[in-house]
Amino acid sequence: MLTLPSKLIHLKSEKDLDKLMDKHTKVILDFSTDWCPPCRVMEGTVANLSFELEGKAVVIKIDPEKFKHLGDQYKIKGIPYFIGITNKKVTGRAHGIVPIHQLKNMINE
């Protein structure tokens, strides 16, 4: 079986987020940390999501401790917290452990 590298993007700077939002019409933001147990449960789901959405959308992992301003800007209510964005507008939100189809539905209007 062929193993492909992950398509999940780990945010390095806020400027990178702006560039990614300009380049992609459909984005899912994943606000999570490595120490959070529910975030760790969601890691596999998020990795699968990034593969399934390849060519259609991009999944961006954001550490809310490193990018507190973004957490405030997007009004996250805890972690893990997911935000679907289509054409730079929020189209869905999810919090906690959620199924992959719920995450996909956030960007499929």
TORTOR-866439 format. One record per residue: x, y, z of N, C-alpha, C in turn; residue number from 1. Coordinates in Angstrom, 3 decimals, decimal comma, padded with zeros to 6 digits. Example, Ala and Ser with C-alpha at 12.3 -4.5 7.8 and 13.67 -1.06 7.14 Angstrom:
<atoms>
nc1;nc2;nc3;cac1;cac2;cac3;cc1;cc2;cc3;num
013,190;-005,690;007,800;012,300;-004,500;007,800;013,200;-003,300;007,800;1 $
012,850;-002,250;007,080;013,670;-001,060;007,140;012,900;000,030;007,870;2 $
</atoms>
This chain:
<atoms>
nc1;nc2;nc3;cac1;cac2;cac3;cc1;cc2;cc3;num
000,846;-001,188;000,000;000,000;000,000;000,000;000,888;001,246;000,000;1 $
000,550;002,190;-000,824;001,302;003,434;-000,958;000,937;004,393;000,165;2 $
001,927;004,952;000,828;001,684;005,938;001,876;002,071;007,308;001,342;3 $
001,126;008,220;001,381;001,364;009,575;000,889;001,643;010,513;002,049;4 $
002,430;011,554;001,836;002,650;012,527;002,903;001,349;013,265;003,208;5 $
001,208;013,694;004,437;-000,008;014,396;004,854;-000,154;015,723;004,127;6 $
-001,401;016,073;003,815;-001,706;017,350;003,179;-002,097;018,392;004,219;7 $
-002,072;018,012;005,481;-002,413;018,913;006,569;-001,340;019,993;006,683;8 $
-001,776;021,245;006,774;-000,847;022,369;006,879;-000,795;022,837;008,328;9 $
000,397;022,937;008,881;000,586;023,462;010,233;000,959;024,935;010,102;10 $
000,121;025,801;010,632;000,332;027,241;010,480;001,611;027,691;011,182;11 $
002,426;028,441;010,454;003,689;028,969;010,989;003,591;030,458;011,323;12 $
002,749;031,201;010,566;002,592;032,633;010,830;001,222;033,099;010,348;13 $
000,765;034,215;010,893;-000,521;034,772;010,467;-000,475;035,191;008,998;14 $
000,689;035,631;008,530;000,829;035,993;007,114;000,567;034,782;006,229;15 $
001,034;033,613;006,678;000,784;032,385;005,917;-000,711;032,108;005,821;16 $
-001,448;032,367;006,891;-002,892;032,141;006,862;-003,548;033,046;005,828;17 $
-003,144;034,301;005,799;-003,695;035,234;004,807;-003,434;034,736;003,386;18 $
-002,213;034,268;003,136;-001,862;033,765;001,801;-002,690;032,531;001,445;19 $
-002,856;031,635;002,408;-003,629;030,420;002,155;-005,098;030,739;001,896;20 $
-005,639;031,713;002,623;-007,039;032,099;002,432;-007,228;032,757;001,060;21 $
-006,205;033,474;000,588;-006,278;034,081;-000,744;-006,207;033,015;-001,844;22 $
-005,437;031,965;-001,592;-005,189;030,934;-002,599;-006,311;029,887;-002,685;23 $
-006,964;029,589;-001,569;-007,963;028,511;-001,524;-009,346;029,069;-001,190;24 $
-010,357;028,634;-001,935;-011,719;029,119;-001,669;-012,375;028,365;-000,520;25 $
-011,935;027,124;-000,255;-012,505;026,337;000,843;-011,399;025,938;001,810;26 $
-011,614;026,278;003,089;-010,609;026,066;004,124;-011,295;025,525;005,373;27 $
-010,636;024,593;006,048;-011,076;024,188;007,379;-009,941;024,502;008,336;28 $
-010,248;025,307;009,350;-009,284;025,640;010,389;-009,470;024,659;011,539;29 $
-008,380;024,081;012,002;-008,382;023,130;013,114;-007,595;023,759;014,257;30 $
-008,301;024,328;015,231;-007,652;024,896;016,410;-007,477;023,770;017,420;31 $
-006,226;023,349;017,636;-005,964;022,244;018,553;-004,526;022,305;019,055;32 $
-004,276;021,546;020,136;-002,931;021,473;020,705;-002,514;020,011;020,814;33 $
-001,231;019,792;021,040;-000,717;018,432;021,181;-001,040;017,824;022,543;34 $
-001,255;018,648;023,560;-001,485;018,135;024,912;-002,956;017,845;025,227;35 $
-003,874;018,271;024,393;-005,316;018,139;024,630;-005,802;016,741;024,214;36 $
-006,325;015,919;025,163;-006,776;014,565;024,803;-007,816;014,517;023,675;37 $
-008,890;015,331;023,679;-009,826;015,272;022,554;-009,172;015,682;021,220;38 $
-008,212;016,608;021,283;-007,488;017,013;020,065;-006,713;015,822;019,507;39 $
-006,110;015,061;020,392;-005,334;013,898;019,965;-006,240;012,828;019,372;40 $
-007,445;012,679;019,933;-008,417;011,738;019,372;-008,766;012,139;017,939;41 $
-008,863;013,441;017,685;-009,270;013,946;016,365;-008,143;013,947;015,334;42 $
-006,896;013,708;015,741;-005,764;013,778;014,806;-005,952;012,880;013,583;43 $
-006,381;011,642;013,780;-006,578;010,718;012,664;-007,686;011,181;011,732;44 $
-008,778;011,662;012,321;-009,901;012,165;011,523;-009,466;013,356;010,683;45 $
-008,706;014,258;011,291;-008,248;015,457;010,580;-007,262;015,076;009,469;46 $
-006,392;014,110;009,732;-005,455;013,656;008,698;-006,220;013,041;007,520;47 $
-007,212;012,199;007,816;-008,037;011,612;006,750;-008,785;012,688;005,981;48 $
-009,306;013,657;006,702;-010,030;014,763;006,075;-009,136;015,498;005,080;49 $
-007,895;015,760;005,479;-006,988;016,498;004,594;-006,724;015,725;003,304;50 $
-006,651;014,384;003,380;-006,472;013,574;002,173;-007,734;013,576;001,323;51 $
-008,889;013,398;001,962;-010,155;013,330;001,223;-010,486;014,642;000,510;52 $
-010,041;015,748;001,079;-010,355;017,059;000,500;-009,271;017,577;-000,441;53 $
-008,231;016,776;-000,669;-007,130;017,222;-001,531;-007,662;017,673;-002,886;54 $
-007,265;018,864;-003,284;-007,710;019,433;-004,549;-009,037;020,171;-004,449;55 $
-009,734;020,009;-003,319;-011,033;020,668;-003,128;-010,988;021,712;-002,015;56 $
-010,170;021,436;-001,002;-010,081;022,330;000,160;-008,755;022,072;000,856;57 $
-008,417;022,950;001,781;-007,195;022,797;002,555;-007,560;022,799;004,043;58 $
-006,847;021,963;004,812;-007,046;021,891;006,259;-005,810;022,498;006,919;59 $
-006,041;023,476;007,798;-004,939;024,191;008,441;-005,029;024,007;009,951;60 $
-003,986;023,417;010,531;-003,916;023,224;011,981;-003,305;024,475;012,602;61 $
-004,002;025,018;013,614;-003,559;026,242;014,283;-003,458;025,977;015,780;62 $
-002,311;026,267;016,356;-002,137;026,148;017,804;-002,685;027,422;018,445;63 $
-003,802;027,338;019,192;-004,404;028,540;019,759;-003,568;029,189;020,858;64 $
-002,594;028,455;021,392;-001,702;029,061;022,383;-000,652;029,926;021,690;65 $
-000,217;029,506;020,528;000,774;030,265;019,762;000,121;031,434;019,023;66 $
-001,121;031,227;018,557;-001,838;032,250;017,788;-003,114;032,648;018,525;67 $
-002,946;033,170;019,744;-004,089;033,547;020,581;-004,990;034,559;019,871;68 $
-004,386;035,487;019,151;-005,151;036,503;018,424;-006,145;035,850;017,455;69 $
-005,716;034,793;016,765;-006,610;034,114;015,817;-007,748;033,407;016,547;70 $
-007,441;032,820;017,696;-008,495;032,197;018,497;-009,533;033,214;018,915;71 $
-009,072;034,396;019,310;-009,993;035,479;019,684;-010,773;035,969;018,464;72 $
-010,079;036,145;017,365;-010,703;036,650;016,137;-011,822;035,723;015,659;73 $
-011,577;034,412;015,720;-012,569;033,444;015,249;-013,501;032,958;016,362;74 $
-013,340;033,533;017,560;-014,227;033,242;018,700;-014,323;031,748;019,002;75 $
-013,146;031,107;019,121;-013,178;029,685;019,446;-013,642;029,515;020,888;76 $
-014,353;028,427;021,140;-014,986;028,183;022,438;-014,365;026,998;023,159;77 $
-013,106;026,732;022,955;-012,438;025,569;023,524;-011,748;024,810;022,403;78 $
-011,109;023,702;022,770;-010,407;022,917;021,756;-010,757;021,444;021,900;79 $
-010,730;020,688;020,829;-010,524;021,134;019,453;-011,725;021,929;018,947;80 $
-011,448;022,870;018,082;-012,493;023,719;017,511;-012,221;023,838;016,021;81 $
-013,248;023,597;015,229;-013,110;023,576;013,773;-013,991;024,649;013,152;82 $
-013,438;025,332;012,153;-014,186;026,375;011,453;-014,077;026,125;009,953;83 $
-015,221;026,036;009,299;-015,263;025,911;007,850;-015,380;027,295;007,238;84 $
-014,592;027,555;006,216;-014,594;028,860;005,554;-014,687;028,640;004,047;85 $
-015,640;029,309;003,420;-015,793;029,269;001,970;-015,806;030,708;001,465;86 $
-014,929;030,997;000,513;-014,806;032,359;-000,026;-014,634;033,391;001,089;87 $
-013,769;033,052;002,048;-013,401;033,927;003,171;-014,554;034,234;004,130;88 $
-015,633;033,438;004,077;-016,755;033,609;005,000;-016,936;032,324;005,803;89 $
-017,169;032,468;007,102;-017,384;031,304;007,956;-018,690;030,624;007,549;90 $
-018,594;029,329;007,232;-019,768;028,568;006,793;-020,124;027,441;007,751;91 $
-019,312;027,248;008,784;-019,627;026,206;009,755;-018,656;026,201;010,913;92 $
-019,137;025,661;012,040;-018,321;025,542;013,246;-018,621;024,210;013,911;93 $
-017,611;023,633;014,553;-017,795;022,401;015,319;-016,802;022,408;016,475;94 $
-017,205;021,812;017,587;-016,372;021,787;018,786;-016,330;020,373;019,342;95 $
-015,151;019,940;019,740;-015,019;018,630;020,367;-014,756;017,522;019,363;96 $
-015,113;016,304;019,761;-014,910;015,135;018,914;-016,114;015,013;017,987;97 $
-015,873;015,181;016,696;-016,962;015,180;015,706;-016,611;014,240;014,551;98 $
-017,628;013,680;013,881;-017,361;012,788;012,750;-016,880;013,562;011,519;99 $
-016,169;012,859;010,662;-015,583;013,486;009,479;-016,646;014,118;008,581;100 $
-017,813;013,492;008,458;-018,849;014,051;007,570;-019,328;015,410;008,071;101 $
-019,322;015,617;009,377;-019,719;016,924;009,914;-018,694;017,995;009,533;102 $
-017,425;017,629;009,557;-016,379;018,577;009,161;-016,488;018,906;007,670;103 $
-016,729;017,896;006,844;-016,883;018,131;005,399;-018,080;019,031;005,110;104 $
-019,164;018,812;005,830;-020,385;019,588;005,597;-020,204;021,077;005,890;105 $
-019,204;021,429;006,686;-018,983;022,839;007,016;-018,586;023,663;005,794;106 $
-018,025;023,010;004,778;-017,602;023,757;003,584;-018,403;023,381;002,348;107 $
-019,307;022,434;002,482;-020,155;022,027;001,357;-021,524;022,648;001,533;108 $
-021,692;023,807;000,946;-022,934;024,567;001,121;-024,089;023,884;000,432;109 $
</atoms>
